[in-house]
Every structure is written in structure tokens, then in C-alpha cells.
Amino acid sequence: MTLTNENQPYVLVNTNNHVLWLSMNRPKERNPLSSAMLRALYGRIREASENDDIRVIVITGEGGVFSAGHDLKEMSGRKEHCEPDNEKRVKAVLDDCTQLMMSLIKSPKAIIACVQGTASAAGCQLVSMCDLAVTQDQAKFCAPGVNIGTFCTTPLVGIGRNMHRKHAMEIALTGDMFSAEDAMRFGLVNKVVKIEDLKNETEKLANKIAQKSAVGIHSGKLAFYQQIEESIEDAYTSASQAMLQAMLSDECEEGVSAFFDKRAPQWQGL
């Protein structure tokens, strides 16, 4: 069950046309990725990943900020906290964060970040770990750990796999905000739109993907994230094996038959 605070769910849930919308619901606190928020998102992602009726997941936020990243009060090692518990507490948050981030790439569903406002630190990391991202044109992105005497090391795991390393290091070394247009130029997001068009554009993208083969997307997504971390030789070996299995599947046979018959394919689960 989704955790609540002051009788409000951490994550608002809505489903439409096989698309699950998850909206982080702590706008007054700028949707921090606290341990409670991380667990709430993870629980919803895990449930959706096992639900055949869900074909695409969209992650967004309430209010003017997508996510300000980790809750600094929760992550702080300041002296007034009980020092023996500091390491355990911070490690637990980082473990919860890793669990959520890995669930995004391991999920068989396509996952889209719908960025309605600023995405900072772990919030920027969350955008980077989604398969696709659509952002409004006034959104900002940053990895500002350096500004408080630390470094956005874990956010750079995802950010650094989306963009050229020099861009990733620039935003981490300066801690500066960068624009939505820069985010697209760097490779962090796919599309920049006006705020009034954000939901519609994200919905159009999600609905388009939801009409594709869930079987094909599942196998293809897992194969992509496996091969992208391998050497080029190993990548061709693993991708070829995945392609072989896909081409010999019943789903592919239906797709090819539909192509030659000039009809809409009848995918499994639709």
C-alpha cells in the first residue's frame, strides 16, 4: 500500500488507455525523493510491471517542481543527529534509490518522465533512468551536490549514461542549472514543449507506444539495456540472440502477417 503523510498519498495514480500515470505528491516540499517517496514509487512500478493491462508508465510530479532530489534532512550527517545511526540511515536511502532506479530499466514496460518543473540531483537522476522524457520548456535541470560540499555521484550514474561525459561532468562540477533546451541537446530528454502542451504531448507519445507489441517492447528493452553496457563484440552477440528469438516468436509472425495482409496486428494482451 502506498505510504501516506497527513492523509495524502505520496504518489497519485491514474490509468487511461493502458497507460499508468504516477505523480509524486509532495508539491509543498518540492517532491523530494525521501525514503517514503522512493518506496512508494518502487511499489507502484513493481505492481505495474506485473500487470498485463498496463503497457506504459508515466512519472510526473505535482506542483512547480518535478523533484528536488533527496530530502537533505534525511540525508544529513550533521552532529545533532545520532552519529552511530547516520551511516545506516543514509545508506538505507541510497539503497532504496538504487532499487527504484534499477526497477525502471528492468521493468518490461516503457517508462516516460513527464517533467513539469525543475529536476534537481536525484530528481534529475530519475529523469535519466526513464526510457524517454518529455519536458516543458521552462524546466531546469541540475546536479548541485558540489554546492553543498559533496558531489552528485549516484545521479551521475544515470545522467552520465544519457549524455557525453564532458556535459555530465560540467553540470556536476559547476552545480549550475541548465535549460530544457540544453537537456535535449545533451541527450537527457527527448522533447521540449510548452507547459500547456506537456500532458497532451506526453499522452500522445504514451498512447502510441501502448499500441505496439508489449512482448516486443519487453524483450527489446531488456536486450537494449544489456547490450549498451557490453563491449561492441559482446553487444552484437547478445543482441543477435535476442533478435533471433524475437524473429521466431508468435508475436513477430502475427506482425509480419498483418503487414502483408495490410491489416492492424492483433498483439498479445490487446
Salt bridges, closest charged atoms under 4 A:
GLU47 OE1 - ARG44 NH1 3.42
ASP53 OD1 - HIS18 ND1 3.27
GLU80 OE2 - ARG78 NH2 3.27
ASP95 OD2 - LYS91 NZ 2.82
ASP96 OD2 - ARG39 NH1 3.47
ASP131 OD2 - LYS221 NZ 2.82
ASP137 OD2 - LYS194 NZ 3.25
ASP182 OD1 - ARG185 NH2 2.80
GLU201 OE1 - LYS191 NZ 2.84
GLU201 OE2 - LYS204 NZ 3.56
GLU229 OE2 - ARG161 NE 3.04
GLU254 OE2 - ARG263 NH1 2.71
ASP261 OD2 - ARG263 NE 3.47
